[in-house]
Structures are given as structure tokens and as C-alpha cells.
Amino acid sequence: MIREDLANMRRDYASSTLDEATAATDPLDQFRRWIKDATAAEVLDPNAMSLATCGDDRRPAIRIVLLKYYGNEGFTFFTNYTSKKGRQLEENPNAALHFFWPELHRQILIQGRVEKFDKAAGDAYFLSRPVDSKIGAWASHQSAKVGSREELDGRFTELQQKFGEDVPPPPFWGGYTLKPDCYEFWQGRVSRLHDRLVYTRTADAWEITRLAP
């Protein structure tokens, strides 16, 4: 087992703090503050997030997707409904999102249930994408086996010729919105004494709890 080099990798975090006195009372406001900070700091792809799902087989899966919309309705991303993540979300709508911004020593975990995004609004977003991205959505039967790279490229070329510049939304493609019931904000601190604030949904408000690092 090769472990020596990794075991010696460590650094101290001392860029900022997170405390109950200055944290927003609403976690959506706190998320808005932090993603603005990440954007201002020119973090690479600040809207990139890990999406964790688990279907009936109880084998968790995780992958990176891009956050496209967020607000009081929840956090929205787009994908192929027939993909592995789509099948798992049909079987079990509970999911988690995770943002990691190492430049700011920050992480956010968001948990909740997922619902399909409004189809008309999703189609409008699809039509705003670059042409090649739209054709790529048609060409990729996401998570299905592919015989070769040439097969995938050939399908893309065929669809380019078929659609030209006028690419309609695929019927198997659309959005999901995660509606949060729990947030955790993590701020790296020195000596591994990190700040962790959890927001839990109560009947009419959000309760803030500090966790030990």
C-alpha cells in the first residue's frame, strides 16, 4: 500500500472564520454570500458541485454536476433522465449536494429531496446552450455502454447533419431541483479546529447548531 506521501500532506487553514453571531439566519442567504465570495475570488467553476444519490440497490454514487439556478425553490441542475443518476433519483429522491472551494477553505453540504424541474423552463434553458452542447445531449445515451469512441463521434456527426443549427430539446433531458431541509457550512481553521454550522429546517424557521470539527 502506497501511503507515505499522502499521509504527510497537510496544511493549516487560516483564511476566515464562521460564527453564529455573523452568519445569516437563513441558509440561502449564507449560501448566496459564499458563492459570491467564490466568484469574486475567481474560484474555478464555483458552481461545480458533487451530487450524491443512492437507488434501490443501496450503493451510493457521486459525480460532479453544475448548479444552474438556485433560490427559494431550491437548487437546480440538468441531466439525462435515463442516466444512472436519473434512475437513482426515480428510485430514491433523497440526495445531497457538496461544494468545495479550496481557495477559500470552504465547503457546503446541502441535503434534501429532489423533484423534476418545470419542463417549459428546462426547455428554454436547453435552447440557450451552444449548438454543439445541445447536439451532445442528443448524442450521448448517458451511462449506457458505448462500443467505441468512434461510435460516439459518428452519432454526433449524424445528428449535426440532421439538426443543423435548429436543435430541439430531447424528451429524455431536463432538470432536477433539490429542495433543502439541511445545510452545513464548513470553514477551515487553524489546528484542525474548523467551524461547522448546520442549519436544520423546523416548522417555521431554521435552527443553527455548531458541530465539533
N, C-alpha and C positions, 0 to 999 in steps of 0.2 A: 504494500500500500504506500503510495507516494503522498506524504502529508507534511513533510518538514517545512517546505517553502510556504505553503498555505497557512500552517499553524503560526508562523512568525509574521504574518501580515496583520497589521493593526494600525489604527490612527486614533487620535483624540479628536473629539468634536467640540468646537467652542465658538460656533458662528452666531448663535442666537439662543433665546430662551422661550419657553411656553408656560404660562401660568394662568391660574383661574381668574386672577384679577384683570388681566388684559385680553384674555381670549373672548371671542364673540359668544354671546349667549345662544345664538343659532348656528349650528354647524355648517349650514350652507354659506353663511357669511364668512365663517372662518376658512372654508374651502376657497371662497372667492378671493380672500386676502392672499392665501398661499399660492394659488395658481397665478395671480397677478405678479407676485414676487418671483415665481419661477420664470415667467415670461420676461419680466424686466431683467432678470439675471442671465437671460439668453440660454437657459437650460435647453439641451437638445430634446426636441419633441416633448414639451411639458405636458401635452395631452395624452401621451402614451401611458397606458395602464395595463396591469395584469388583470385578466378576467379568470376567476376560478369557478368551475362548475363541477357538478357531480350527478351522474344519472342513476338509473336503477341498478347498475352493476356496482355502485358504491366505490368506484375507482375515480378519485379526483383528477381533473385535468386543468391545466393552466396555460395561458398564452397571452401575448401582448395584442391589444386592440387599441384603437384611437377613440378617445372621447370626442364626440361631435357637438353635443348640446348638453347643457345642464341648467337646472333651475328648480323651482318648487315642485315640478312634476317628476324630477329625478334626473338620472344620468343616462344619456343615450349614446349607443354605438350601433354600427351597421355590420351586417354579415350575411352569409348564405344560410337560409333557414334549414337547409338539408345537411349542413356541415355537422361535425361532431359536436361542436358547442351548441348548435341549434337543436340537435336531437336530445342532448342532455338537458337543455332548458325546457324542452317539452315534457320530459320525464320528471324533472325537479326544478321548479322555478326559483329556488333559493340560490343565490350567487354572491360573490364578493369581488370588489374592485380594489386594486392596490396601486398607488402612485409612489414612485421612488425618485426623489430629486437629490442625488448625492452631492451636487454642488452646494446645496443649502442644508445638507444633513437633515433632510425631512422625509417622512413617509406619511401616507394617509391610507387607512383601511376603511372601506365602506361596504357594509353588508345590508342585504335586503332581498326583496322578491322582484323578479323580472316579468315585465309584460311586453307584448309586441307593440311597437311604435305605430302611430297613425299611418296608414298606408299612403294616403294622399300626400302627407308631409314628407314621408320617406321617399316617395317617387320624385317629389320636387327636389329633394337633396340629390338623388341619383342623377337627375338631369343636369345638375350644376357641376358634376365631376368632369375631368378631362376625358376626351373621347376614348383614349386607349384604356383608361381605368374602367370605363363603362364596358368596353368590349372584354376586358379581362374578367369582369364579374360574370359575363355570359360564358366565357371560355373555360373557366375553372369550375369543375364539379367538386367543390371544396371537400376535402377529406376522403374523396373516392380514390381508388388506386388508378395510377396512370402508367401505361406501358413504357413510355419513354418521354424525354424532353421534346423530341421531335413531334410526337403525337400532340402534345400540348400546344407547341408553337404552330403546328398545322391547323389546329382548331381555331386558334386566334386569327390566323391569316384568312381562313374561310369566313369567319364572322366579320372581319374587316370588309371583305368583298360584299358580304350580304347586306350589312347595315350602312356602310359608308360613314357619314357624319351624323346620321339620324339613328341613334341607339336607344331603344325603349328600355324601361326598367324590366328586369327579369321577374317573373312571377314568384321565383324562389328566393328573392333577395329583399331585405328590408331591415328595419331597426328593432332594437330592444331597448327598453327603458328600465333601469334598476331604480326601485323606489326604496330609499334607505330607511332602516329602522335603527341603525347603529353606525357611528363613525368613531374611528380612533386616529388622533393626530399625534405623531411622534416627532420629537425634536431632539437631535443628538446633542449630548452634553459631555463635559469632561469626566474622566474616570468611570465611564460607562454608566453614570447616573443620569440617564436620559429622562426627558419629560414625556409622559404619556397621558393624554387626556382623552377620555372616552365619553361620547355623547350618546345617551340611550333615550329612545322615544318613550315618553309617558303619555297619559291620557290627553294632555293639552299643552305639553311643553317638552323641553329637552333637559335631562338631568346630566350634569357633568361630574365625572368621577376621575380621580387621579389613580393611575396604576403604578406599581413598582416597576422599575426597568428590569 
